[in-house]
Amino acid sequence: MNRYQLFKELRHHVKLSEKRSPVYEQNKTAKAIIYLMGGFMIVYLLFLSVMFAMIANSSRTFTSCEFLFGLLPFLLPADFLLRFLGQQTPAQLIKPYILLPIPKHACVESFIISSMVTPNNLIWLVITVPYAIMSILFSNGFWAALGFIIGFQLIIIINSQNYMLWRTLITKKIFWWIAPIIIYGAMHLIWIIKDFDAMFDSFAAIGEGVASWNILYFLGILVILALFFFINREVQYRITYTETTENKNTQMKTVTEFRLFERFGEMGEYLKLEVKSIMRNKNMRNSFLYGMIFTIILSIIISYTDLYDGSFNSKFFMVYVFIVNGAMLLVRIMGAEGNYIDGLMIHKENILQLLHAKYYFYCALLFLPLLIMTPTIFMGKYTLLMLIAMMAFAAGPVYFMLMQMAVWNKQTVPLNSKLVSRGSVETNWFAFGVEMAAMFAPVAIIFILQLFMSETATYTTMLIIGLLFIATHNIWLRNIYQRFMLRRYENMESFRATR
């Protein structure tokens, strides 16, 4: 089997693995919604492309070939962050093939090459192709437009390889975040040292070079792409091989008793379980730390800068800061428990107590952004009513929505292994849809209410709705528990299959 045949066979295996996923059937409806959202996104990108073309056509300070390249210091970091929503790394896919009698790096190379033509990269053509037709084709000719499109696409592919490298390393150690921060920060260094125009011109020159088919520009881009390819090949292979074959030594750790929770009886034991799971298990600890760090940083930025001032921004990010932690963690509720679900099912209503403990734990975490954002009350940015209303709304309807996933989640989330675990590869589109609804629905509700009532009345209504859900949490948590029990055999079978 040559390299091309291997590439085709591995692509076929990936498609089959998606269809055989235990969550494939449950995701069909959500996938239809995601495809609809994707259609809207394409329309939005087309709008951006037309807008960029109009700006470039009306400008006298730069050419059409230069404009989009001049914006690369802003477009590339945004592209890097958006890839966290869906792009997988080869290290997540090659475990079943690592010991097969095929060339050492052939499998990794196939997945890396495949990643270069994924929708994450090709979606940029929705911007570059219309832009090139409107701004470059008729003024500079076909070859200039083609060179512009190819050059920009190659840079996007380099950015995808950059993401692949650091995402793999970040999964192992959080401190690797320093590297992409330095890389994308360095792109703005000229702006800091000199001015914005100097930064813009330095990147715009690349656009002019590729549009004129200057061999030196293309050679430089291809050399950087090849460098990332070979670095990724080694890193992906070594990390996957190490994680697959390493022998782990279990070390005794000091047992913390958390006597504070003993006063809550049986539920206190589940509170202990939640806290200890976060402290002791790598995946849960990292997810929790990411959520807390994002919450703290965003709260501080909102409170002490004017970066997100404005009618829409101030409301959206105030909502976001209360919801982000729960949206990141509760949307995967019961996933970690899938590792030991058989033990939880031994006693009656164990799951109900577990749901109560999780709900109380994440409600308690809402006091952190409230505390950090309290100074905004005295600064006049927000009122106490607005903050309390959003805290109550997050603990009420939003958590009610997110905790419904306890019924539908049936894929085990690995506690420690990350890169080559099966659970980290498959994407639960239904969970993604619920997470997006939790993030954007509260903002939509606020704007709809403000069409018919004052700001004070709007947040009073939000507070009342939130308190009603909090007051009735015993009822809807029991309903979730009962629906979970109706599906318990199906869910338990799927949990075992995805461990």
VOTORNU-517950 format. One record per residue (C-alpha): x, y, z; residue number from 1. Coordinates in Angstrom, 2 decimals. Layout:
      px      py      pz num
       X       Y       Z NUM
...
REM end
This chain:
      px      py      pz num
    0.00    0.00    0.00   1
    1.52    3.30   -1.10   2
    1.09    6.65    0.67   3
   -1.85    7.74   -1.48   4
   -3.74    4.48   -0.88   5
   -3.05    4.77    2.85   6
   -4.36    8.34    2.82   7
   -7.64    7.24    1.16   8
   -8.04    4.31    3.53   9
   -7.54    6.44    6.64  10
  -10.05    9.02    5.37  11
  -12.52    6.20    4.90  12
  -11.89    4.97    8.45  13
  -12.52    8.43    9.92  14
  -15.89    8.65    8.16  15
  -16.85    5.18    9.35  16
  -15.85    5.98   12.93  17
  -18.16    9.01   12.89  18
  -21.09    6.91   11.69  19
  -20.38    4.23   14.30  20
  -20.24    6.76   17.10  21
  -22.79    6.02   19.87  22
  -23.87    9.66   19.67  23
  -24.31    9.67   15.87  24
  -28.04    8.98   15.90  25
  -28.87   11.40   18.72  26
  -27.03   14.17   16.92  27
  -28.94   14.08   13.62  28
  -31.46   16.77   14.59  29
  -28.78   18.96   16.13  30
  -26.60   18.54   13.04  31
  -29.44   19.86   10.88  32
  -29.54   22.94   13.13  33
  -25.77   23.30   12.92  34
  -25.90   23.08    9.13  35
  -28.54   25.81    9.14  36
  -26.31   27.94   11.36  37
  -23.43   27.17    8.99  38
  -25.52   28.49    6.11  39
  -26.11   31.73    8.00  40
  -22.38   31.95    8.75  41
  -21.54   31.59    5.05  42
  -23.98   34.39    4.23  43
  -22.35   36.52    6.94  44
  -18.87   35.81    5.57  45
  -20.06   36.75    2.08  46
  -21.31   40.01    3.53  47
  -17.89   40.61    5.11  48
  -16.21   39.82    1.79  49
  -18.37   42.38   -0.04  50
  -17.76   44.96    2.69  51
  -13.98   44.42    2.52  52
  -14.09   44.69   -1.27  53
  -15.99   48.00   -1.10  54
  -13.47   49.39    1.41  55
  -10.54   48.28   -0.75  56
  -12.06   49.68   -3.95  57
  -12.67   53.08   -2.39  58
   -9.25   53.42   -0.76  59
   -6.39   55.45   -2.20  60
   -3.79   54.48    0.43  61
   -3.53   50.76   -0.36  62
   -4.29   48.40   -3.25  63
   -6.92   45.67   -3.26  64
   -4.18   43.03   -3.18  65
   -2.80   44.51    0.04  66
   -5.91   45.09    2.16  67
   -6.77   41.61    3.50  68
   -3.10   40.79    4.05  69
   -2.74   44.00    6.04  70
   -5.44   42.69    8.39  71
   -3.63   39.38    9.05  72
   -2.50   40.39   12.59  73
   -6.19   40.42   13.53  74
   -7.53   37.64   11.27  75
   -4.98   34.97   12.21  76
   -5.47   35.13   16.03  77
   -9.25   35.00   15.50  78
   -8.82   31.98   13.20  79
   -6.57   30.30   15.79  80
   -9.13   30.69   18.59  81
  -12.11   29.60   16.48  82
  -10.36   26.34   15.64  83
  -10.77   25.23   19.26  84
  -14.47   24.70   18.48  85
  -13.91   21.78   16.16  86
  -10.47   21.05   14.71  87
   -8.92   17.79   15.89  88
   -5.22   17.04   16.08  89
   -3.70   13.93   14.46  90
   -2.61   12.71   17.90  91
   -6.31   12.26   18.71  92
   -6.81    9.93   15.74  93
   -3.80    7.68   15.25  94
   -3.86    5.43   18.33  95
   -5.43    2.43   16.51  96
   -2.69    2.59   13.85  97
    0.42    3.25   15.93  98
    1.47   -0.42   16.12  99
    0.53   -1.46   12.58 100
    3.31   -2.54   10.15 101
    3.28    0.71    8.21 102
    6.06    3.33    7.86 103
    6.78    5.10   11.14 104
    5.31    8.50   10.29 105
    3.00    7.55    7.41 106
   -0.16    7.63    9.49 107
    0.64   10.99   11.08 108
    1.57   12.48    7.72 109
   -1.73   11.31    6.21 110
   -3.76   12.98    8.95 111
   -1.71   16.19    8.76 112
   -2.19   16.43    4.99 113
   -5.89   15.69    5.43 114
   -6.17   18.53    7.95 115
   -4.97   21.00    5.32 116
   -8.15   20.63    3.25 117
  -10.71   20.60    6.06 118
  -13.73   22.96    6.16 119
  -11.89   24.97    8.83 120
   -9.42   26.04    6.14 121
  -11.64   26.06    3.05 122
  -14.23   28.33    4.71 123
  -11.84   31.25    4.10 124
  -12.46   30.87    0.36 125
  -15.94   32.27    1.03 126
  -14.20   35.56    1.83 127
  -11.21   35.54   -0.53 128
  -12.88   34.37   -3.77 129
  -15.71   36.98   -3.86 130
  -13.23   39.63   -2.68 131
  -10.80   38.74   -5.47 132
  -13.55   38.81   -8.09 133
  -14.88   42.19   -6.97 134
  -11.57   43.95   -6.28 135
   -8.72   42.27   -8.13 136
   -9.94   40.31  -11.16 137
  -11.06   43.22  -13.36 138
   -8.42   45.71  -12.27 139
   -5.32   43.48  -12.00 140
   -6.25   40.44  -14.07 141
   -6.93   36.74  -13.53 142
   -3.42   35.73  -12.49 143
   -3.19   38.42   -9.83 144
   -6.54   37.28   -8.38 145
   -5.42   33.64   -8.45 146
   -2.08   34.45   -6.79 147
   -3.88   36.44   -4.11 148
   -6.28   33.55   -3.33 149
   -3.55   30.89   -3.29 150
   -1.19   32.99   -1.18 151
   -3.86   33.83    1.40 152
   -5.01   30.19    1.56 153
   -1.45   28.97    2.13 154
   -1.10   31.38    5.07 155
   -4.37   30.05    6.53 156
   -3.01   26.50    6.19 157
    0.17   27.59    8.02 158
   -2.04   29.01   10.76 159
   -3.88   25.67   11.00 160
   -0.54   23.88   11.41 161
    0.45   26.40   14.06 162
   -2.83   25.67   15.87 163
   -2.25   21.92   15.57 164
    1.21   22.16   17.14 165
    0.30   24.33   20.12 166
   -3.09   22.70   20.74 167
   -1.33   19.36   21.12 168
    1.22   20.78   23.56 169
   -1.37   22.85   25.46 170
   -3.30   19.65   26.08 171
   -0.25   18.29   27.86 172
    0.74   21.43   29.77 173
   -1.25   24.65   30.14 174
    1.88   26.83   30.19 175
    2.31   26.21   26.42 176
   -0.31   28.93   25.98 177
    2.65   31.30   26.31 178
    3.90   30.33   22.83 179
    0.84   31.36   20.73 180
    0.48   34.51   22.86 181
    4.08   35.44   21.99 182
    3.63   34.55   18.30 183
    0.46   36.55   17.75 184
    1.66   39.30   20.05 185
    4.82   39.64   17.94 186
    2.64   40.40   14.91 187
    1.55   43.60   16.66 188
    5.07   44.52   17.78 189
    5.60   47.00   14.92 190
    2.35   48.74   15.92 191
    3.62   49.08   19.51 192
    7.10   50.25   18.48 193
    6.10   52.52   15.60 194
    2.46   52.86   14.49 195
   -0.49   50.98   13.00 196
    0.30   51.99    9.41 197
    3.78   50.48    9.64 198
    2.33   47.17   10.85 199
   -0.34   47.21    8.15 200
    2.19   47.97    5.39 201
    4.56   45.19    6.47 202
    1.85   42.53    6.07 203
    0.26   44.21    3.06 204
    3.56   43.77    1.19 205
    2.99   40.00    1.29 206
   -0.30   40.45   -0.56 207
    1.33   42.53   -3.27 208
    4.10   39.95   -3.58 209
    1.86   36.90   -4.02 210
   -0.50   38.74   -6.37 211
    2.47   39.55   -8.63 212
    3.67   35.90   -8.37 213
    6.98   36.90   -6.82 214
    8.73   33.56   -6.39 215
   10.52   34.70   -3.20 216
    7.23   35.26   -1.35 217
    5.81   31.90   -2.36 218
    9.10   30.19   -1.56 219
    9.14   31.76    1.91 220
    5.53   30.71    2.58 221
    6.19   27.14    1.41 222
    9.35   26.88    3.53 223
    7.41   27.95    6.65 224
    4.63   25.47    5.79 225
    7.14   22.64    5.32 226
    8.83   23.54    8.62 227
    5.50   23.34   10.49 228
    4.69   20.06    8.70 229
    7.87   18.32    9.85 230
    7.68   19.75   13.37 231
    4.07   18.61   13.66 232
    4.93   15.18   12.33 233
    7.53   14.63   15.04 234
    5.50   16.17   17.88 235
    2.27   14.34   17.03 236
    4.03   10.99   16.68 237
    6.18   11.29   19.79 238
    3.38   12.46   22.07 239
    0.96    9.80   20.84 240
    3.55    7.02   21.08 241
    4.60    8.14   24.57 242
    1.04    8.37   25.84 243
    0.16    4.99   24.35 244
    3.16    3.06   25.69 245
    4.18    4.85   28.90 246
    3.99    3.08   32.24 247
    2.43    5.27   34.87 248
    3.61    5.03   38.45 249
    0.86    5.57   40.97 250
    1.94    7.76   43.84 251
    0.20    8.01   47.18 252
   -1.38   11.38   47.78 253
   -2.54   13.12   50.90 254
   -6.25   12.52   51.40 255
   -8.23   15.69   52.08 256
  -11.43   14.99   54.01 257
  -13.35   18.25   53.41 258
  -15.17   18.03   56.74 259
  -17.03   21.21   55.79 260
  -19.37   19.13   53.59 261
  -20.15   16.50   56.23 262
  -22.94   18.64   57.67 263
  -24.91   18.09   54.43 264
  -25.11   14.34   54.92 265
  -25.26   12.17   51.80 266
  -25.34   15.16   49.51 267
  -22.16   16.37   51.17 268
  -20.45   13.19   49.99 269
  -21.36   14.04   46.41 270
  -20.09   17.58   46.91 271
  -16.82   16.03   48.07 272
  -16.84   13.81   44.99 273
  -17.26   16.83   42.70 274
  -14.45   18.80   44.37 275
  -12.05   15.84   44.54 276
  -12.77   14.88   40.92 277
  -11.76   18.37   39.82 278
   -8.65   18.34   42.01 279
   -7.39   14.87   41.10 280
   -8.32   14.29   37.46 281
   -6.38   16.08   34.74 282
   -9.20   16.65   32.25 283
  -11.69   17.93   34.80 284
   -9.05   20.07   36.50 285
   -7.96   21.68   33.22 286
  -11.55   22.37   32.12 287
  -12.34   23.90   35.50 288
   -9.19   26.04   35.44 289
   -9.92   27.27   31.91 290
  -13.46   28.21   32.91 291
  -12.33   30.02   36.05 292
   -9.49   31.84   34.28 293
  -11.80   33.02   31.48 294
  -14.38   34.14   34.03 295
  -11.87   36.07   36.15 296
  -10.08   37.72   33.20 297
  -13.31   38.73   31.49 298
  -14.78   40.04   34.76 299
  -11.70   42.18   35.36 300
  -11.69   43.50   31.76 301
  -15.39   44.42   31.96 302
  -15.01   46.02   35.36 303
  -11.86   48.07   34.92 304
  -11.62   48.89   31.18 305
  -13.91   50.41   28.56 306
  -13.12   47.68   26.01 307
  -16.65   46.22   26.08 308
  -18.59   49.40   26.67 309
  -21.63   49.98   24.46 310
  -25.26   48.93   24.48 311
  -24.82   45.46   23.02 312
  -21.32   44.64   24.27 313
  -22.02   45.61   27.88 314
  -25.12   43.40   28.05 315
  -23.67   40.47   26.15 316
  -20.46   40.21   28.15 317
  -22.21   40.79   31.47 318
  -24.37   37.75   30.65 319
  -21.37   35.83   29.31 320
  -19.30   36.26   32.46 321
  -21.98   34.56   34.59 322
  -22.66   31.75   32.13 323
  -19.29   30.79   30.66 324
  -18.21   28.49   33.51 325
  -21.45   26.52   33.59 326
  -21.67   26.41   29.78 327
  -18.19   24.87   29.55 328
  -18.66   22.30   32.32 329
  -22.35   21.51   32.86 330
  -22.93   20.86   29.17 331
  -20.89   17.66   29.62 332
  -22.68   16.65   32.81 333
  -22.55   12.90   33.58 334
  -19.70   12.48   31.07 335
  -17.05   12.07   33.77 336
  -19.42    9.93   35.86 337
  -19.68    7.58   32.88 338
  -16.33    6.14   34.04 339
  -17.98    4.74   37.18 340
  -21.69    4.89   36.34 341
  -22.21    1.26   37.45 342
  -21.23    2.16   41.00 343
  -23.55    5.17   41.06 344
  -26.52    3.02   40.03 345
  -26.23    0.66   43.02 346
  -28.39    2.68   45.44 347
  -31.73    4.29   44.73 348
  -31.68    8.04   43.98 349
  -27.88    8.28   43.96 350
  -28.12   10.14   40.66 351
  -30.67   12.57   42.10 352
  -28.34   13.45   44.98 353
  -25.50   13.83   42.50 354
  -27.55   16.26   40.37 355
  -28.40   18.33   43.45 356
  -24.74   18.46   44.47 357
  -23.64   19.59   41.01 358
  -26.34   22.24   40.88 359
  -25.42   23.69   44.29 360
  -21.70   23.60   43.48 361
  -22.01   25.55   40.22 362
  -24.51   27.97   41.75 363
  -21.90   28.74   44.43 364
  -19.34   29.51   41.71 365
  -21.58   32.35   40.47 366
  -20.60   34.41   43.49 367
  -17.06   34.80   42.07 368
  -17.99   36.99   39.05 369
  -20.51   38.81   41.24 370
  -17.76   39.66   43.72 371
  -15.29   40.76   41.02 372
  -17.88   42.90   39.22 373
  -19.21   44.61   42.36 374
  -16.99   47.69   41.77 375
  -18.89   48.32   38.50 376
  -21.91   49.26   40.63 377
  -20.02   52.20   42.15 378
  -18.49   53.07   38.76 379
  -21.96   53.36   37.21 380
  -21.47   50.63   34.59 381
  -24.07   48.27   36.04 382
  -26.64   48.36   38.81 383
  -26.97   45.85   41.64 384
  -30.29   44.78   40.13 385
  -28.63   43.92   36.80 386
  -25.91   41.78   38.39 387
  -28.26   39.97   40.78 388
  -30.78   39.42   37.98 389
  -28.17   37.85   35.69 390
  -26.79   35.72   38.50 391
  -30.31   34.45   39.28 392
  -31.12   33.92   35.60 393
  -27.91   31.91   35.15 394
  -28.70   29.75   38.20 395
  -32.30   29.37   37.03 396
  -33.27   28.97   33.34 397
  -29.69   28.65   32.02 398
  -28.65   25.89   34.42 399
  -32.07   24.28   33.91 400
  -31.26   24.11   30.17 401
  -27.70   22.88   30.62 402
  -28.57   20.19   33.18 403
  -31.03   18.63   30.74 404
  -27.90   17.20   29.14 405
  -27.74   14.72   32.03 406
  -30.50   12.83   30.21 407
  -28.95   12.96   26.75 408
  -25.21   12.74   27.41 409
  -24.13    9.14   27.03 410
  -20.49    9.47   26.05 411
  -17.84    8.94   28.70 412
  -15.39   11.80   29.13 413
  -11.91   10.47   30.03 414
  -10.67   11.65   33.41 415
   -6.98   11.90   32.60 416
   -6.04   10.69   29.12 417
   -6.69   13.34   26.52 418
   -4.88   13.12   23.23 419
   -5.62    9.58   22.15 420
   -8.86    9.01   24.01 421
  -11.91    8.11   22.01 422
  -14.12   10.53   23.87 423
  -12.05   13.52   22.91 424
  -12.46   12.88   19.20 425
  -16.19   12.65   18.72 426
  -18.15   15.87   18.62 427
  -21.55   16.06   20.31 428
  -23.39   18.53   18.09 429
  -26.48   18.46   20.28 430
  -24.41   19.59   23.27 431
  -22.83   22.30   21.11 432
  -26.31   23.55   20.17 433
  -27.42   23.64   23.82 434
  -24.22   25.47   24.78 435
  -24.77   28.10   22.09 436
  -28.40   28.53   23.18 437
  -27.27   29.03   26.79 438
  -24.78   31.68   25.68 439
  -27.00   33.72   23.37 440
  -30.61   33.17   24.51 441
  -30.35   35.42   27.63 442
  -29.05   38.34   25.55 443
  -31.87   37.86   23.03 444
  -34.43   37.79   25.86 445
  -33.03   41.03   27.33 446
  -33.28   42.86   24.01 447
  -36.79   41.55   23.34 448
  -38.01   42.60   26.79 449
  -36.47   46.05   26.41 450
  -38.59   46.61   23.31 451
  -41.69   46.60   25.52 452
  -40.51   47.79   28.93 453
  -37.89   49.86   30.70 454
  -34.46   48.60   31.70 455
  -35.44   48.31   35.37 456
  -38.60   46.37   34.49 457
  -36.57   44.11   32.15 458
  -34.06   43.07   34.78 459
  -36.79   42.77   37.42 460
  -38.54   40.32   35.10 461
  -35.27   38.42   34.57 462
  -34.77   38.27   38.34 463
  -38.28   36.94   38.95 464
  -37.89   34.29   36.24 465
  -34.55   33.24   37.69 466
  -35.90   33.03   41.26 467
  -38.87   30.94   40.10 468
  -36.54   28.38   38.52 469
  -34.31   28.38   41.61 470
  -37.30   27.93   43.92 471
  -38.55   24.98   41.87 472
  -35.15   23.35   41.33 473
  -36.17   20.28   43.36 474
  -39.04   19.66   40.95 475
  -37.13   19.96   37.69 476
  -34.07   18.12   39.02 477
  -36.31   15.20   39.97 478
  -37.84   15.34   36.49 479
  -34.35   15.13   34.97 480
  -33.59   12.20   37.27 481
  -36.76   10.34   36.29 482
  -36.11   10.81   32.58 483
  -32.52    9.68   33.09 484
  -33.73    6.51   34.80 485
  -36.05    5.74   31.88 486
  -32.99    5.79   29.62 487
  -30.56    4.31   32.12 488
  -29.84    1.02   30.30 489
  -29.26    2.74   26.97 490
  -27.04    5.37   28.59 491
  -25.08    2.86   30.68 492
  -24.40    0.71   27.63 493
  -23.13    3.74   25.74 494
  -21.01    4.90   28.70 495
  -19.33    1.48   28.82 496
  -18.79    1.46   25.04 497
  -17.05    4.86   25.06 498
  -14.70    4.35   28.00 499
REM end
